[in-house]
Amino acid sequence: MAERKAKKKSGAPKKRRKPAGKSSGLEASELLCGTKPENVQTLEREIRSDGGALLTSYREPFGGHWLVIAALPIDKVEPTPYQRNLSDTHVRKLEGVIAKLSRFLDPIVAVRKEVRDSATRYWTPNGNHRLSAMKTLGAKSIIAIVVPEAATAYQILALNTEKAHNLRERALEVIRMYDELATLDDASEESYALEFEEAALITLGLCYLDNGRFSGGAYHPILRRSDQFLKKSLRQALDTRRERAKALMNLDRTVVEKVDALKAKGLTSPYLKSFVVARINPLRFRPKEAAPLGFDEVLERMQSAAAKLNVDKVKVEDLAKSGGAPED
């Protein structure tokens, strides 16, 4: 009889992905070769006219896309207007390190984006903390990898690995981008799947705009499975998104009432809201082979289950068994 394979220990580190079987991309000697596209040549001229200095243009090694490394006047660079707020702790740490070493070694990513009635000529979707630290230290210029394609400014979630976003920050960035992109064209939500990352973040972003203290973390796992990108244009889809956000916030009010009732019974725990949401989650024990439920059906079932939840039947041991992380 064949021996059974030993079960993987809980908490064991995941195996790293093996390198690809074949090489891809460009050789180092190829990065400076080739004829520059017209948009790259135009960008080089614009950088010089803006008072910047062109350091080099090259093709990045994986996809072969052209990039420009330049020194930009720091007063002409701003963060994209829809990204998260600065972390004071992170900025101060960067200021201290840069000042101590007297070196700036990590270029920001930027695109050229003129802003009407402003000196701004460049937006950085990835580098706001470094930019702020350099401005505080009095730097006159900053090194940037300037991407010729301005649409890169909307790929902030995919680009930003500098400091992890929490759910609220991600959702607010998405809905602010959504508003900006809705004015540009008639593209659908699906076409911006990379920029928005998850359909759930759009709905949650509207909730956070209405209530900055909204407990999105309690509902996020459910929305990830039920909220999908809409095939409508952003302008047309926004009304649907607002209705979804309204339904979610109505549900949250019912959940809060149940949480308050549990507290009145003497139950105290940071997991009370997560416990109530878990009890009314229609996806919790749904078989994998079952047909997926859409957003509206999930919310309707949750609202009905929340209204029927009898807190008098909830016992302390029920709460203890639930476990889970507290809502954000």
C-alpha angles and dihedrals in degrees: 000000000000115000116249117247113253113253117248110255115249112257093020113147116261118249114255118245114264117246115265114272092236135038121254138182129030134326115243090251091057098057094087095039128098138051114295114241118244093253090056092050089049091050091052091054092048092050090054092047089051090058095259129129123237110225100176145319121223145155115258111242102241108046099013093235117156119250134178125220110205144159106240128197100257094220089062094056124085135165118259106274096237102054128106125283119269120268106232091204093053094045093049091050091052091047091053095048095046092047093046095049094035087220136110105202106159114073119213123235114244143171128201107253118159114213118209115247091006139098089230113119100159136047123202116207090178118034108046094131093048090046092051092048092051092048091051090050090053099248115170097206140015133210113241139179098225115206114209092213107080091199087077087080088073095052093076097131092051093046103041110091094138095095126001116252120228119223095264093051093048093048094048092049090051096051092046090051089046091057091049095047093046088068094053107060146331096269117143128243089252091061090059096048092122093050095046095038094198133025088222091065091063093056093042091048090060089049092052091048089056095042119015091197095053112142097234093157091070092059102030098092090052094046092049088063099041110028112083134183112267122235092221124097115270093254092051094042094052093079090053090049092052090052090051092049090049091051091049093050091048088053090049091055090055091047091050090053089055091047091052090049091053090050089051087057089058098259110141122181138129086233099062096107092043088050093053093045091050091052092054098038108121092195096055098093099013111136115249091233092056119105111268119257120233125231096261094049093047093051093046091052092047093048091050093047092047092052090051096045108121107210091190088072094053113104131197091247090055089058092045091054094050097070113167132130123293118256116265 
